[in-house]
Amino acid sequence: QNHTTDEGGYTMIRGGTVTGMSVYCKNDWDSDFNFYIYKNGVSAGTMTMTSGNNYARKDDFAISFVAGNYINAFMKAPGGSGTVVKIAVLVEIVT
């Protein structure tokens, strides 16, 4: 499958499982928002960051992938206002 460079993410070099996600950011958004893990362009897992929190983690994903699958993460903010900056995301995988 072809992916454009502006999507970000990685083509996996061997099979495995996404098991968790950890996010830190400077967050003063006035409502909750979500981080998503996508596999081959389809949402495969979601984690919510609560309004005003700077840290969120989820350790119970079980998203299997094979060599050649494309994995990336997105943040989507709903309506509301504020800023979210200095975002650092760790996606945990086990191979």
C-alpha positions as CSV (number, residue, x, y, z in Angstrom):
1,Q,0.0,0.0,0.0
2,N,1.3,3.5,-0.9
3,H,1.3,6.2,1.7
4,T,2.2,9.9,1.2
5,T,5.0,11.4,3.3
6,D,2.6,14.0,4.8
7,E,0.7,11.2,6.7
8,G,3.6,10.5,9.1
9,G,3.9,7.1,10.6
10,Y,5.8,3.9,9.8
11,T,5.7,0.9,7.6
12,M,6.3,-2.0,10.0
13,I,9.3,-4.2,9.3
14,R,8.0,-7.3,11.1
15,G,4.8,-8.4,12.7
16,G,3.7,-7.6,16.2
17,T,1.2,-5.8,18.4
18,V,0.6,-2.2,19.5
19,T,0.2,-2.5,23.3
20,G,0.1,1.0,24.5
21,M,0.4,4.8,24.0
22,S,1.7,7.6,26.2
23,V,1.2,11.3,25.5
24,Y,2.6,14.4,27.1
25,C,1.7,17.9,25.9
26,K,1.2,21.4,27.2
27,N,-2.6,21.4,27.3
28,D,-5.1,24.2,28.1
29,W,-7.8,23.0,25.7
30,D,-11.3,23.5,27.3
31,S,-12.7,20.1,26.4
32,D,-11.5,16.5,26.2
33,F,-9.8,15.3,23.0
34,N,-8.6,12.1,21.5
35,F,-5.5,10.5,20.2
36,Y,-5.9,7.7,17.6
37,I,-3.7,4.9,16.4
38,Y,-4.4,4.0,12.7
39,K,-3.4,0.8,10.9
40,N,-3.4,1.0,7.2
41,G,-5.5,4.2,7.2
42,V,-8.2,2.9,9.5
43,S,-8.7,3.9,13.2
44,A,-7.7,0.9,15.3
45,G,-7.4,2.4,18.8
46,T,-8.4,5.5,20.8
47,M,-7.2,7.2,23.9
48,T,-8.8,10.3,25.5
49,M,-6.9,13.2,27.1
50,T,-9.0,15.0,29.7
51,S,-9.3,18.7,29.5
52,G,-6.5,20.5,31.2
53,N,-4.4,17.4,31.7
54,N,-0.8,17.3,30.4
55,Y,-0.4,13.5,30.4
56,A,-2.4,10.5,29.3
57,R,-1.6,6.9,28.8
58,K,-3.3,3.7,27.8
59,D,-1.8,0.2,28.3
60,D,-4.4,-2.2,27.0
61,F,-4.3,-1.9,23.3
62,A,-4.1,-5.2,21.4
63,I,-3.7,-4.0,17.8
64,S,-2.0,-6.8,15.8
65,F,0.0,-6.0,12.6
66,V,2.1,-7.8,10.1
67,A,5.2,-6.8,8.2
68,G,4.2,-4.1,5.7
69,N,1.3,-2.7,7.6
70,Y,1.4,1.1,8.1
71,I,1.0,2.4,11.7
72,N,0.5,6.1,12.6
73,A,-1.0,8.2,15.3
74,F,-3.3,11.3,15.1
75,M,-4.7,13.8,17.6
76,K,-8.1,15.2,16.9
77,A,-9.5,18.1,18.9
78,P,-13.3,18.6,19.0
79,G,-14.9,22.0,19.1
80,G,-13.7,24.3,21.9
81,S,-10.8,26.5,22.3
82,G,-7.3,26.7,23.8
83,T,-3.9,25.5,22.8
84,V,-2.1,22.1,22.8
85,V,1.6,22.4,22.1
86,K,4.9,20.5,22.6
87,I,3.2,17.1,21.9
88,A,5.3,14.0,22.5
89,V,3.8,10.6,21.7
90,L,5.1,7.2,22.4
91,V,3.5,4.2,20.8
92,E,4.5,0.9,22.5
93,I,4.9,-2.1,20.3
94,V,5.8,-5.7,21.0
95,T,7.3,-7.9,18.2
